[in-house]
Every structure is written in structure tokens, then in C-alpha cells.
Amino acid sequence: MIYFDNSATTKPHPDVLASYTEAAQTYFANPSSLHRLGGSAEQLLTACRKQAAQLLHVGEDEILFTSGGTEGNNLAIKGTAYRKKRLGNHIITTAVEHPSVLETCAELESQGFKVTYVDVDMYGYVAPEKIKAAITDETILVSVMHVNNELGTIQPIKTIGQMLTAHPKITYHVDGVQGAGKVALDIKESHIHLYTLSAHKFHGVKGSGILYKDENTHIAAQLSGGGQEQALRSGTENVPGITAMVKALRLAMEELRNHPAKLFELKEKLLGGLEKMDGVIVHSPPAGAPHIVNFSVPGLKPEVLVHALGEKDIYVSTKSACSSKNSDASAVLLACGVPDAQAESAIRVSFSYENTQAEVDYFLQILKETLTHLKKVMR
Ligand SMILES: Cc1ncc(COP(=O)(O)O)c(C=O)c1O
């Protein structure tokens, strides 16, 4: 099996699963319970928080455990909008964000907030000057993703953060879901106030995430309940999931530190092979993230290619998993000005540190054979 759909989700690492099982068996008590078992679950939770903070170079009090990327983005955006609505009603984001950002913004628009969706260039880059130009006296939030989930575009997060320091009223949120463990980013140096992470994108277990919240940034809770996580995210903490996530984050960051070129080499090999194939158009930016390659074969339905590759036990995706069930063109590619025929036929290959050069070689060989076969059938 060749699994090249790591931006949709990753396979949990065996050591991560071992940590999950141990925590679920031994530290099953509610961390809020007063008895000894509750106390040991709480101690484990505190140790996880400390390690997550160390890995992200932030304070322990700045880590809020959530259920994943969608919740983190909702909490960051709605939490800021509702908390700051007396200061202004304007939000700035980009046209190429994940649906968990775009749909949240659309919901806020229906409640009277104003949202500017800043446009992007042909590779999905947003220019910091365009963000700057969109700022008004009413602006309370800027939300920009670190790495685009369809193209791999790396946004100029630090430059935007530096620019925003001149606007203390504005909270800066970054959706870091696709970047974490793949593309280095210093949260503090980038002047980020809210930063979303999701465990299942870096070999953790589904259902865990982190929302980093700068200690001087205030948001409104979106769940009412027992007051866990500084009363900003009520609900009994998922101790095994959190333990597994922190382990997975450590492993991913170690990989990034020890083998910084590995993903780039896989991408180079893939791009080299795609270049030689007739009718293949690559959309990902040359200087994009090392783990995502998006390409089209105009005239070919991407579902057909995905299924044909699936027959050979090779797994890739059309656009992003969240929107791949409807067969419209990719909204991200359309926002980049890619023609309809290409935006409708996009395929995404996404790597993780578990993939190998041999897998890329085999993938290229099978892709070539499959395309030749499909073109013949279509003729
Ligand atoms: C950029 C981005 N943000 C947010 C999410 C949502 O994360 P989750 O699946 O953990 O809710 C995803 C998932 O694909 C994503 O790619």
C-alpha cells in the first residue's frame, strides 16, 4: 500500500498508539475528580500541557486542548468576534482558507459581522499589503492559514504578524493545521495570538487538537459547562488523545529537526517525474510546503484517476477530503485563477515522514501506466 493522502489524515504512529492505550488504561479517571486516580490523570494532563508548551515555545497557560482543527478555528474566530464585538465588527481572512474558517466567517456574516476575503495570486499567496489595505477602524480579527491544504502554499505569516503589531486592536489567528511538524514557524516571533493545531495531521489520534492562545488575548467560550481549560473549552479532557497528540508532536518535530530535507526530496522526485508526463499541469508553488503537490490532468475526471490508483493500492485525493465528495471544481484553484477544466481535474498528493523515495518511484510508474490506459479508453 502507498498512502499519499497525509493532508487528509495520517496513520497514527505505533508509539503514539502505545501512549494512547497506556493512558486510556491507567489514567482513565476524570482529571477533575478529587480522588487519587483523578489526581494522577490530572498530573498526566499537566505534564502533557507542559511538553506541548515546550515544543511550541509558548507558555503552559497558553495551551487550550480541543477536539481538533475545526473546533480550534471555530473557537478562535467566533470566540474573538463575540468577545470583541463592541470594539468593531470587521474580520479579514483569505479566499483560500479551509471550510472551518470560511464557513465560520459566513455564519458570522449572517449575524451582522463584515468579512473581507482577501484574494490571492496564481499560487495561492496572499500579499501582506492586501491584508494591510483591508484594515479599517472596525477590524478586530485577521485569520490566515499557515500552509494551504490543497496547494501547499506557505503564507507570509511572520510578515503579516509584524505588520499587525501596529494595530493592537486586531487579534491575529493562524490556522496551523497543515503546517505543524512540516514547516517551521515561531509563534511568538510571528506575533500570533491564536494558533490552531490538529493531532491527526501529524500521526496523532483523531479527536485532539490545541488552540494556542496568547496570555494577553481574550476570547469568548463557545461551550458552556464544567469550566475546564480556563473555562474556555468546557468538557472532560480527552487525556489519552492529548497524551498521544503530544507524543506525536514531539516525534514530528524531531523528524523535522533530524531530517529537514526528507520531504523536499520526495517532492523533488515527484515533480521531476510529473514534468515528464504529457498533459500534466502542476499547480503547487515552487517554494511551497514540502509535503503537498497538486496537479491536474485536464480532460480526465479526478475521481476516475483516484479510483484507478486505488485499484493498485495507491491512495491520493481530489482537492481536500472535506470537499472531495462534491465533484465541483476546487474553490482554492479557482481563487488562484486556474481555468475551470484544470480546477475540476485536480489531484493532491500529500506526504508524511513515513513515505519513501521508492514509493514515489513506484507511484510515478503506476501513474504513467494508468494515464496511458485511461487516455486510450477515453479515445
Ligand atoms: C488547513 C486545515 N484547517 C483545518 C482543518 C480541520 O481539521 P480537523 O479535521 O482536525 O477538524 C483541516 C483538515 O483538513 C485543514 O486542512
The ligand as an SDF file (V2000), in Angstrom:
LIG
                    3D

 16 16  0  0  0  0  0  0  0  0999 V2000
   -5.9930   23.7930    6.9020 C   0  0  0  0  0  0  0  0  0  0  0  0
   -6.9670   22.9840    7.6950 C   0  0  0  0  0  0  0  0  0  0  0  0
   -7.6090   23.5600    8.7150 N   0  0  0  0  0  0  0  0  0  0  0  0
   -8.4810   22.8830    9.4790 C   0  0  0  0  0  0  0  0  0  0  0  0
   -8.7610   21.5580    9.2340 C   0  0  0  0  0  0  0  0  0  0  0  0
   -9.7710   20.8380   10.0960 C   0  0  0  0  0  0  0  0  0  0  0  0
   -9.1250   19.9840   10.9940 O   0  0  0  0  0  0  0  0  0  0  0  0
   -9.9050   18.7650   11.7010 P   0  0  0  0  0  0  0  0  0  0  0  0
  -10.0530   17.6990   10.6880 O   0  0  0  0  0  0  0  0  0  0  0  0
   -8.9960   18.3740   12.8300 O   0  0  0  0  0  0  0  0  0  0  0  0
  -11.2020   19.3040   12.1910 O   0  0  0  0  0  0  0  0  0  0  0  0
   -8.1230   20.9100    8.1690 C   0  0  0  0  0  0  0  0  0  0  0  0
   -8.4270   19.4970    7.8570 C   0  0  0  0  0  0  0  0  0  0  0  0
   -8.3300   19.0520    6.7360 O   0  0  0  0  0  0  0  0  0  0  0  0
   -7.2030   21.6440    7.3830 C   0  0  0  0  0  0  0  0  0  0  0  0
   -6.5580   21.0840    6.3630 O   0  0  0  0  0  0  0  0  0  0  0  0
  1  2  1  0
  2  3  1  0
  2 15  2  0
  3  4  2  0
  4  5  1  0
  5  6  1  0
  5 12  2  0
  6  7  1  0
  7  8  1  0
  8  9  2  0
  8 10  1  0
  8 11  1  0
 12 13  1  0
 12 15  1  0
 13 14  2  0
 15 16  1  0
M  END
$$$$
